[in-house]
């Protein structure tokens, strides 16, 4: 779900400052308010989702029944360029290496930029993102962009090198570390073109080396789970260094950004026998063959444990002398205040420790808990929700201290994991020491799960014991702003089968296809009790020419897809689906893409059939196709929906110019750069309708 935050430049905390004439005119045009009156305007903003909270008492909310997708589905594309629906244009914005300030040199297409340049420039391999408005939010704002991983071949002049056998050069490793993380980027629309505001006080980089605070059960535990040689030197045992493999994202009703640490275990290794490892390290997947990029191999510089921290072997007499606990500071949802570059990011451990793909909040309601949903991206992994202990106060949509508000709603609460049963019913299983395992034991009586902090530290291990449903790689979640239904992409699982004795690999009620190489989307609605929900299939990915058992949503050439991944609702109720496809039957026809559909206009499924089926599949329309070699990921909107921002990750031979739709000449090889693409109507107006 993508709700705009309440903009403090439009209202003061009391809600009495009049809105701008332009915004008032727009709300009047939509028929939401009569001219004049800030309180009426605030109610109208809430009904449109622009405050960051829902106002359930408002009867002025625009309904999705009035919506119609205003474009025709486009053909698949196999170009070194983007393709977009007729009547639209696409612009390249903030590609990898774009300087954020004068401390960075201009991007060099030979890979010669330094680690210091990279520290002050946009990171590599864009992924999830969100737009935070400034002023009216139509022509200026802040983009928070995740950077999932790197391409060493593109990043360095000659790819990754070694100084000696197995030892990486310090400068290369620092450059790679600085290409990870998040870019906070001030952008502005000038003369019809969006551009980065260089040297803005909003601009900031968070990298794989940035010091961050840690809160919640892990920090509050007396087990000293985060203590290392570095934290001891700093005199603060509740800090962590860096954030890695930031894939999907989220945001909060109080106007902060959430970045999600996904495949972080591969950045750590333990260089002794696996027999000595903890159960948690084995379950999380810490690497036993060295780190992903060899970051542990250089000798430390002047910064304590700069590189040795990536090896979590207990080499000292106790935790204050080594980095055995370094990985314990990773695997979380990280909160960032985009409006204040001086504030540290905070890792919110109460939402669980696993390979978070993304994080979405449920529709908020005065006096009820705030709920967050997140998937663990891995074969046979799980779907989670967190329910806050604090009850929502609509005044917190515009708080004086955003990060303190984050602590209020994200540091205390209950974490649940989903069990999907037959006949479309499901149960949320609480992850606490007092929970009952599938074998009838008290979870806290089992070694390794005695306290809440230990349960959080090995969240998926606890979920195993409770009997959660193993899913086909849960990726992005999204919440329908009109109905409150929750959607999740299950991108694929080619290991799903009923052929061996491992029952965890078997098909189940929510994952019915063996060798599920095309993926599917399910949705659920919460029950009256916090532990109950009802679910159904929404969409099955498939090539157009597959049989009925595979092509259960009856897709055709205009909307065939595989591996649904990114998933975002806009506040109008349009669901945008992005793909990360590896199925050859689809890739031979089209690159990765973005499609749109309005779920609230579709009937519920019957007899186990998906919501999208042969009777209505034509309402799923292909809007955008990325360039060769890429993944289409991340989606954000300005206020008014006149500009969409989508990310292109790991393109093969793109971009050629700032016109994202201009194809790279066949005889030219460019150094590929991940980038944000801005989509606008050629004649202006709301996108998609």
KOLZAVEX-830221 format. One record per residue (C-alpha): residue in one letter; y negated, x, z. Coordinates in pm, whole numbers, plus 50000, padded with zeros to 5 digits. Each point is the difference from the previous one (the first is absolute). Last residue first. Layout:
N
   residuo      py      px      pz
         A       Y       X       Z
...
This chain:
689
   residuo      py      px      pz
         X   49355   49321   48423
         X   50141   50351   50035
         X   49677   50183   50064
         X   49686   49817   50098
         X   49704   50049   49769
         X   49859   50258   49761
         X   49994   49999   49619
         X   50246   50286   49959
         X   50187   49881   50308
         X   50057   50280   50246
         X   50289   50230   50093
         X   49935   50323   50191
         X   50282   50253   49976
         X   50055   50239   50290
         X   50137   50339   49910
         X   50304   50227   49996
         X   49922   50299   49782
         X   50217   50146   49725
         X   49898   50339   49858
         X   49944   49898   49640
         X   50240   50060   49711
         X   49857   49929   49656
         X   50184   49948   49671
         X   50072   49631   50063
         X   49637   49927   50079
         X   49951   49856   50353
         X   49950   49626   49965
         X   49673   49839   50100
         X   50074   49713   50239
         X   49883   50188   50310
         X   49659   50062   49844
         X   49886   50291   50215
         X   50172   50227   49746
         X   50351   50141   49938
         X   50158   49882   50320
         X   50295   50054   49958
         X   50306   50192   49881
         X   50296   49920   50229
         X   49838   49779   50263
         X   50098   50077   50363
         X   49826   49705   50174
         X   49762   49750   49841
         X   49807   49799   50257
         X   49847   49656   49961
         X   49641   49893   50083
         X   49885   49654   49895
         X   49635   49919   49934
         X   49838   49656   49964
         X   50207   49856   50283
         X   49689   49868   50183
         X   50024   50259   50273
         X   50167   50307   49855
         X   50376   50008   49958
         X   50284   50236   50087
         X   50341   50091   49860
         X   50236   50288   50061
         X   50277   50100   49764
         X   50082   50028   49633
         X   50256   50280   49965
         X   49951   50236   49712
         X   50203   50179   49733
         X   49822   49845   49703
         X   49677   49816   50073
         X   49974   49682   50211
         X   50040   49639   49892
         X   49773   49713   50108
         X   49997   49620   50012
         X   50364   49895   49953
         X   50029   49632   50082
         X   50227   49807   50237
         X   49918   49635   49926
         X   50247   50012   49707
         X   50278   50022   50259
         X   49951   49632   50084
         X   50310   49802   49904
         X   50225   50301   49936
         X   49949   50127   50354
         X   49739   50143   50239
         X   50077   49835   50335
         X   50345   50159   49990
         X   50309   49782   50004
         X   50180   49963   50334
         X   50067   49629   49962
         X   49633   49918   49939
         X   49696   50224   49992
         X   49664   49881   50124
         X   49761   49870   49737
         X   49740   50224   49840
         X   49622   49961   50023
         X   49988   50186   50332
         X   50155   50302   49827
         X   49713   50075   49758
         X   50133   50276   49772
         X   49884   50341   49879
         X   50159   50306   49840
         X   49932   50372   50029
         X   50188   50259   49794
         X   50222   50302   49976
         X   50063   50103   49641
         X   50150   49758   49752
         X   50287   49932   49763
         X   50233   50298   50049
         X   49900   49991   50366
         X   50163   49658   50042
         X   50359   50078   49898
         X   49949   50352   50136
         X   49961   49886   50361
         X   49772   50243   50186
         X   49709   49771   50071
         X   49731   50039   50261
         X   49843   49657   49949
         X   49690   49810   50110
         X   49978   49631   50093
         X   49666   49823   50053
         X   50011   49668   50187
         X   49705   49767   49940
         X   49901   49793   50304
         X   49621   50018   49969
         X   49994   50253   50283
         X   50179   50259   49788
         X   50366   50050   50069
         X   50152   50346   49959
         X   50348   50133   49921
         X   50077   50355   49890
         X   50372   50055   49933
         X   50194   49777   49761
         X   50283   50216   49863
         X   50057   49847   49658
         X   49793   49775   49780
         X   50019   49751   49713
         X   49676   49805   49963
         X   49918   49954   49631
         X   50346   50103   49876
         X   50167   49722   50198
         X   50085   49934   50363
         X   50257   49732   50085
         X   49954   50041   50378
         X   50372   50063   50057
         X   50016   50263   49730
         X   50307   50175   50142
         X   50229   49701   50037
         X   49844   49841   49693
         X   50083   50290   49772
         X   49749   50267   49912
         X   49771   49999   49694
         X   49667   49976   50182
         X   50070   50295   50226
         X   50012   49895   50365
         X   49801   49968   50320
         X   50086   49702   50219
         X   49720   49787   50145
         X   49934   49780   50304
         X   50328   49986   50189
         X   49982   49795   50318
         X   49928   50036   50371
         X   49958   49798   50317
         X   49886   50167   50322
         X   50083   50010   50370
         X   49923   50252   50278
         X   49638   49909   50072
         X   50094   49633   50035
         X   49833   49734   49787
         X   50150   50162   49693
         X   49842   50264   49776
         X   50014   49954   49626
         X   50200   50229   49777
         X   49987   50170   49663
         X   50239   50205   49789
         X   49930   50230   49707
         X   50264   50167   49783
         X   50126   50335   49874
         X   50111   50116   49653
         X   50267   50259   50081
         X   50189   49776   50239
         X   50342   50160   49960
         X   50155   49691   50160
         X   49770   49700   50017
         X   49975   49766   50301
         X   49747   50172   50227
         X   49868   49725   50232
         X   50339   49839   50076
         X   50191   50326   49996
         X   50142   50248   49748
         X   50208   50271   50156
         X   49863   50347   50080
         X   49994   49935   50376
         X   50365   49897   49967
         X   50108   50361   49942
         X   50367   49954   49908
         X   49940   50035   49627
         X   49944   49795   49685
         X   49758   49728   50105
         X   49698   50169   49849
         X   49633   50086   50057
         X   49950   50369   49913
         X   49770   49921   49704
         X   49744   49854   50236
         X   49673   49870   49856
         X   49637   49911   50082
         X   50042   49743   50271
         X   49643   49869   49990
         X   49889   49795   50299
         X   49817   49667   50025
         X   49867   49819   50307
         X   49896   49633   49987
         X   49668   49929   50173
         X   49930   49709   49763
         X   49657   50069   49850
         X   49949   50366   50090
         X   50350   50082   49871
         X   50115   50306   50193
         X   50113   50320   49829
         X   50269   50258   50076
         X   50067   50317   49805
         X   50330   50189   49998
         X   50334   49890   50140
         X   50273   50215   49839
         X   50288   49759   49928
         X   50044   49867   50353
         X   50227   50064   50298
         X   49985   49689   50224
         X   49937   50076   50366
         X   50303   50021   50230
         X   49839   50105   50327
         X   50165   50342   50001
         X   49871   50090   49655
         X   49648   49885   50098
         X   50007   50245   50291
         X   50086   50283   49761
         X   49725   49878   49767
         X   49738   50026   50279
         X   50102   50343   50125
         X   49675   50109   50167
         X   49911   49634   50063
         X   50315   49942   50205
         X   49937   50326   50186
         X   49645   49891   50085
         X   50129   49660   50113
         X   50232   50171   50246
         X   50376   50055   50032
         X   50068   50014   49625
         X   50150   50348   49953
         X   50312   49930   50202
         X   50089   49631   49999
         X   49915   49796   50311
         X   49658   49918   49857
         X   50161   49806   49715
         X   50178   49764   50240
         X   50348   49955   49857
         X   50138   49695   49821
         X   50147   50181   49699
         X   49719   49882   49771
         X   49762   50156   50249
         X   49812   49801   50263
         X   49633   50084   50051
         X   49881   50117   50341
         X   49907   50350   49875
         X   49770   49835   49744
         X   50025   49943   49626
         X   49980   49622   49972
         X   50228   49844   49735
         X   49821   49768   49757
         X   50248   49740   49873
         X   50049   49852   49656
         X   50090   49680   49820
         X   50040   49956   49627
         X   50352   49858   49995
         X   50164   50324   50112
         X   49837   50240   50243
         X   49723   50257   49955
         X   49957   50216   50311
         X   49653   50147   50034
         X   49874   50267   50242
         X   49747   49931   50276
         X   49730   50205   50174
         X   49832   49842   50301
         X   49642   50056   50112
         X   49765   50263   50131
         X   49823   50273   49804
         X   49910   49803   49687
         X   49773   49711   50105
         X   49775   50152   50266
         X   50035   50357   49870
         X   49875   49886   49660
         X   49706   49833   50170
         X   49919   50333   50161
         X   50015   50149   49650
         X   49753   49745   49865
         X   49738   50047   50271
         X   49706   49758   49971
         X   50238   49739   49869
         X   49952   49774   49696
         X   50328   49813   49955
         X   50044   50040   50376
         X   49788   49691   50062
         X   50291   49803   49853
         X   50202   50072   50314
         X   50368   50046   49925
         X   50239   50006   50293
         X   50101   50333   50154
         X   50371   50080   50031
         X   50019   50067   49630
         X   50302   49904   49793
         X   50150   50278   49787
         X   50227   49920   49707
         X   50280   50199   49844
         X   50212   50005   49684
         X   50306   50225   49984
         X   50189   50279   49825
         X   50309   49982   49778
         X   49847   50232   49740
         X   49669   50130   50121
         X   49642   49883   50016
         X   49961   49861   50352
         X   49792   49684   49959
         X   49696   49895   50201
         X   49854   49675   50135
         X   49711   49962   50246
         X   49931   49701   50226
         X   49685   49926   50202
         X   50074   49774   50293
         X   49848   49650   50030
         X   49676   49884   50163
         X   49802   49969   49676
         X   50224   50026   49697
         X   50078   50301   49783
         X   50190   49980   49672
         X   50272   50261   50027
         X   49915   50369   49982
         X   50143   50231   49736
         X   50140   50353   50036
         X   50146   50235   49736
         X   50302   50218   49926
         X   50066   50119   50353
         X   50280   50257   50019
         X   50082   49948   50367
         X   49822   49998   50334
         X   49894   49662   50130
         X   49688   49786   50020
         X   49942   50112   50360
         X   49935   50353   49870
         X   49644   49942   49877
         X   49895   50341   49862
         X   49626   50036   50042
         X   49753   50150   49752
         X   49710   50189   50149
         X   49646   49863   49983
         X   49714   50197   49843
         X   50041   49839   49657
         X   49898   49659   50134
         X   50018   49703   49760
         X   50350   50075   49876
         X   50148   49966   50351
         X   50356   50129   49963
         X   50326   49871   50152
         X   50332   50177   49943
         X   50327   49806   49988
         X   50275   50233   50113
         X   50272   50243   49895
         X   49858   50322   50138
         X   49908   50138   50342
         X   50365   50035   50099
         X   50032   50250   49713
         X   49822   50264   50209
         X   50221   49955   50307
         X   50216   50314   49955
         X   49685   50191   49912
         X   50016   50300   50232
         X   49881   50145   50332
         X   49877   49691   50184
         X   50326   49822   49911
         X   50210   50231   50217
         X   50149   50352   50011
         X   49911   50047   49636
         X   50185   49966   49669
         X   50083   49629   50009
         X   50025   49950   49620
         X   49733   49764   49867
         X   49910   50205   49691
         X   49679   49850   49853
         X   49805   50141   50292
         X   50052   50353   49864
         X   49728   49933   49741
         X   49673   49970   50193
         X   50174   50067   50331
         X   49684   50122   50170
         X   49718   50035   49749
         X   49910   50364   49929
         X   50269   50027   49734
         X   50365   49911   50044
         X   50248   50184   49780
         X   50096   49809   49688
         X   50337   49816   49978
         X   49955   49665   50177
         X   49808   49846   49711
         X   50302   50043   49772
         X   49910   49698   49788
         X   50255   49741   50116
         X   50099   50189   50313
         X   50317   50201   50043
         X   50359   49886   49949
         X   50078   49801   50314
         X   49714   49755   49943
         X   49913   49752   50274
         X   50165   49673   49899
         X   49882   49752   50263
         X   50355   49931   50117
         X   50085   50370   50038
         X   49679   50079   50187
         X   50051   49696   50227
         X   50358   50097   50080
         X   49871   50338   50117
         X   50093   50314   49808
         X   50233   50270   50131
         X   50291   49911   49769
         X   49752   50021   49713
         X   50020   50376   50048
         X   49668   50182   50014
         X   49694   50011   49780
         X   49855   49660   50077
         X   49791   49872   49712
         X   49686   49797   49961
         X   49811   49876   49692
         X   50308   49805   49895
         X   49960   49771   50302
         X   49661   49870   49872
         X   50130   49767   49729
         X   49769   49712   50098
         X   49699   50046   50225
         X   49783   49691   49958
         X   49622   49985   49984
         X   49810   49722   50173
         X   49629   49956   49937
         X   49758   49836   50241
         X   49786   49686   49971
         X   50080   49779   50298
         X   50255   49781   49819
         X   50200   50315   49929
         X   50096   50197   49692
         X   50320   50102   49831
         X   50153   50286   49809
         X   50283   50114   49783
         X   50101   50364   49950
         X   49862   50267   50228
         X   50253   50279   49965
         X   49864   50201   50291
         X   49746   49963   50281
         X   49862   50299   50181
         X   50022   50160   50340
         X   50086   49784   50297
         X   49820   49938   50328
         X   50110   49855   50332
         X   50072   50315   50204
         X   49638   50109   50016
         X   49917   50340   50151
         X   49945   50153   49656
         X   50230   50296   50069
         X   50263   49763   50139
         X   49963   49778   49693
         X   50061   50305   49778
         X   50306   50131   50186
         X   50143   49653   49977
         X   50001   49682   50212
         X   50038   49675   49806
         X   50293   49844   50188
         X   49858   50082   50342
         X   50256   49770   50167
         X   49736   49829   50218
         X   49949   49745   49723
         X   49650   49874   49921
         X   49970   50199   49677
         X   50332   49878   49860
         X   49937   49645   50125
         X   49656   49957   49839
         X   49750   50260   49884
         X   49993   50327   49804
         X   49681   50183   49907
         X   49966   50189   49674
         X   49948   50364   49899
         X   49976   50045   49624
         X   50266   50235   49854
         X   50182   49770   49757
         X   49659   49882   49888
         X   49725   49751   50091
         X   49703   50039   49768
         X   49655   49848   50047
         X   49718   49838   49805
         X   49798   49752   50204
         X   49710   50243   50049
         X   49959   50002   49624
         X   49995   50350   49848
         X   50109   49870   49657
         X   49979   49625   49945
         X   50308   49951   49782
         X   49950   49790   49686
         X   50039   49645   49872
         X   49846   49928   49661
         X   49795   49694   49896
         X   49666   50176   50027
         X   50084   50115   50353
         X   50286   49859   50207
         X   50045   50203   50318
         X   50281   50182   50174
         X   50028   50163   50344
         X   50342   50162   50028
         X   50234   50036   50297
         X   50284   50213   49865
         X   50333   49987   50181
         X   50288   50240   50061
         X   50138   50272   49776
         X   49804   50234   49772
         X   49890   50205   50303
         X   50360   50090   50086
         X   50058   50106   49639
         X   49692   50226   50003
         X   50107   50149   50331
         X   50345   50071   49856
         X   49854   50168   49692
         X   49766   50217   50207
         X   50276   50107   50242
         X   50236   50116   49725
         X   50357   49861   50030
         X   50285   50209   50144
         X   50353   49939   49866
         X   50048   50349   49860
         X   49662   50162   49988
         X   49648   49882   49916
         X   50141   49678   49857
         X   49845   49776   49735
         X   49938   49631   49942
         X   49866   49910   49656
         X   49835   50250   49771
         X   49632   49906   50031
         X   50069   49789   50313
         X   49971   49625   50053
         X   50170   49884   49682
         X   50331   50175   50060
         X   49979   49934   50374
         X   49988   49624   49947
         X   49894   49853   50333
         X   50078   49721   50246
         X   49880   49658   50116
         X   49623   50020   49980
         X   49852   49685   50155
         X   49657   49874   49893
         X   49731   49844   50220
         X   49730   49869   49768
         X   49660   49940   50156
         X   49752   49754   49855
         X   49725   49923   49754
         X   49948   49756   49713
         X   50144   49670   50118
         X   50027   50078   50370
         X   49683   49819   50102
         X   49893   50299   50209
         X   50291   50242   50018
         X   50345   49857   49944
         X   50331   50160   50101
         X   50240   50037   49708
         X   50364   50077   50078
         X   50259   50250   49878
         X   50370   50068   49951
         X   50103   50290   49773
         X   49806   50286   49843
         X   50199   50309   49901
         X   49766   50283   50103
         X   49702   50015   50234
         X   49630   49942   49926
         X   49791   50307   50078
         X   49872   50188   50303
         X   50331   50139   50126
         X   50102   50062   49638
         X   49706   50232   49944
         X   50092   50188   50318
         X   50359   50033   49875
         X   49861   50157   49685
         X   49964   49857   49649
         X   50183   50205   49737
         X   50220   49725   49858
         X   49893   50066   49638
         X   49815   49669   49966
         X   49742   50104   50258
         X   49853   49725   50218
         X   49639   50073   50090
         X   49955   50224   50301
         X   50026   49845   50343
         X   49755   50067   50282
         X   49743   49790   49813
         X   50163   49676   50109
         X   50274   49758   49904
         X   50110   50209   49703
         X   50244   49827   49759
         X   50328   50194   50024
         X   50234   49710   49929
         X   49825   49726   49803
         X   49714   49807   50161
         X   49949   49727   49740
         X   50143   49946   49649
         X   49869   49684   49832
         X   50188   49700   49860
         X   49862   49717   49786
         X   50097   49633   49984
         X   49973   49727   49735
         X   50364   50020   49900
         X   50233   50100   50281
         X   50036   50367   50088
         X   50179   50302   49855
         X   49974   50344   50157
         X   50026   50318   49798
         X   50261   50262   49911
         X   50187   49711   49837
         X   50321   49800   50037
         X   49872   49644   50047
         X   50160   49663   50069
         X   49828   49702   49847
         X   49723   49817   50179
         X   50026   49672   50190
         X   49710   49774   49912
         X   49693   49989   50219
         X   49817   49749   50217
         X   50256   49948   50273
         X   49915   49655   50129
         X   49862   49922   50341
         X   49892   49660   50134
         X   50332   49952   50181
         X   49919   50331   50170
         X   49773   49809   50234
         X   49644   50102   50089
         X   49942   49959   50370
         X   49731   49751   50098
         X   50191   49818   50274
         X   49943   50278   50254
         X   50188   49975   50331
         X   50261   50256   49896
         X   49743   50273   49970
         X   50202   50290   49871
         X   49901   50355   50089
         X   49872   50310   49822
         X   49656   49851   49952
         X   50030   49966   49624
         X   50315   49786   50006
         X   49837   49726   49795
         X   50012   49749   50285
         X   49861   50265   50232
         X   49707   50058   49767
         X   49931   49629   49999
         X   49999   49984   50378
         X   49760   50297   50003
         X   49782   49823   49744
         X   49979   49690   50213
         X   49897   50217   50292
         X   49747   50181   49784
         X   49815   49693   49883
         X   49847   49944   49656
         X   50120   49858   49667
         X   50294   49766   50031
         X   50333   50168   50038
         X   50338   50034   49824
         X   49902   49853   49665
         X   50094   50319   49819
         X   49642   50037   49876
         X   49876   49956   50357
         X   50219   50288   50114
         X   49863   50214   49717
         X   49638   49909   50076
         X   50050   50085   50366
         X   50141   50337   49898
         X   49698   50073   49780
         X   49746   49874   50251
         X   50141   50229   50264
         X   50161   49850   50306
         X   49786   49890   50290
         X   50044   50183   50336
         X   50136   49768   50264
         X   50366   50101   50021
         X   49964   50134   50353
         X   50136   50340   49903
         X   49749   50046   49720
         X   50074   49864   49658
         X   49985   50133   49643
         X   49992   50374   50076
         X   50285   49954   50245
         X   50233   49897   49715
         X   50289   49783   50118
         X   50303   50147   49834
         X   50146   49892   49671
         X   50348   49857   50018
         X   50274   50148   49786
         X   50341   49867   50086
